[in-house]
Amino acid sequence: MKVFPYKLDFYYQQAIMYLITLLLYTAIRGTFTETRFVFVYQDPIAIIMLFFVLFAFSMIVVNRIRNRRIVVEDDAIKFVNRFKEWVLPIDDIDWMHITKERKVETAGKLQAVIIKRKGRKRLIRIRVGRYEQPDDFVAAMNEINQRVPDRPKRKLTDKVRRQ
């Protein structure tokens, strides 16, 4: 059993960036435009920045409470958070593909795991860069990928029909 927690680095960076921006803005606004330094309570820009800071820190708290993680076991993949657990048995996987995403780059990783469940049309897409230990995560997914069937190849007629 391997556990891969959800990364919160982005939320921390975002909150600190907003907080520094707010502090710099209030320091510059209070020292250069006023004769004495007074925190600008009535400045709409400072209020908006304060809203962003509070929102960013509240997102950190919410994500800490949720405690999302993926648990990879020998016979299943579990999507777990504090409130619920969803189990995807390996036998229920129709095909699985580890690929590079063209549009989204998450935490410097371009990889995504795409899983097709039997009897379902919707795909499950897991972005590798959003979880801690991405190299170990890809290795665990490769082990599972060797036990499930390969992704069916598209035929030339399928490409023509889509256009």
Residue pairs with C-beta under 8 A, 6 or more apart in sequence:
1 71
1 72
1 73
1 74
2 71
2 72
2 136
2 140
3 69
3 70
3 71
4 69
4 70
4 71
4 72
4 131
4 132
4 133
4 136
4 137
4 140
5 67
5 68
5 69
5 131
5 132
6 63
6 68
6 69
6 130
6 131
6 132
7 107
7 129
7 130
7 131
7 132
8 60
8 63
8 64
9 107
10 107
11 56
11 59
11 60
11 63
12 60
14 56
14 59
15 53
15 56
15 57
15 59
15 60
18 49
18 52
18 53
18 56
19 53
19 56
21 49
22 46
22 49
22 50
22 52
22 53
25 45
25 46
25 49
26 39
26 40
26 46
29 40
29 43
29 46
30 37
30 38
30 39
30 40
31 37
40 46
65 82
66 81
66 82
66 83
67 81
67 82
68 79
68 80
68 81
69 80
69 81
69 131
70 77
70 78
70 79
70 80
70 126
70 131
70 137
71 77
71 78
71 80
72 78
72 137
72 140
72 141
72 144
75 89
75 90
75 91
76 87
76 88
76 89
76 90
77 87
77 88
77 90
77 115
77 144
78 85
78 86
78 87
78 88
79 85
79 86
79 87
79 88
80 86
88 115
88 117
88 124
90 144
90 147
90 148
92 117
92 118
93 115
93 116
93 117
93 118
93 144
93 148
94 116
94 117
94 118
94 148
94 149
95 115
95 116
95 148
95 149
95 150
95 151
95 152
96 113
96 114
96 115
96 116
96 141
96 144
96 145
96 148
96 151
97 113
97 114
97 145
97 151
98 111
98 112
98 113
98 114
98 138
98 141
98 142
98 145
99 111
99 112
99 114
100 110
100 111
100 112
101 110
101 111
101 112
101 127
104 112
104 127
105 129
106 127
106 128
106 129
106 130
107 129
107 130
107 134
108 129
109 127
109 128
109 129
109 134
110 129
111 127
111 128
111 129
111 134
111 138
112 125
112 126
112 127
112 128
113 125
113 126
113 128
113 138
113 141
114 123
114 124
114 125
114 126
115 123
115 124
115 125
115 126
116 123
116 124
116 151
117 124
126 141
128 134
128 137
128 138
128 141
131 137
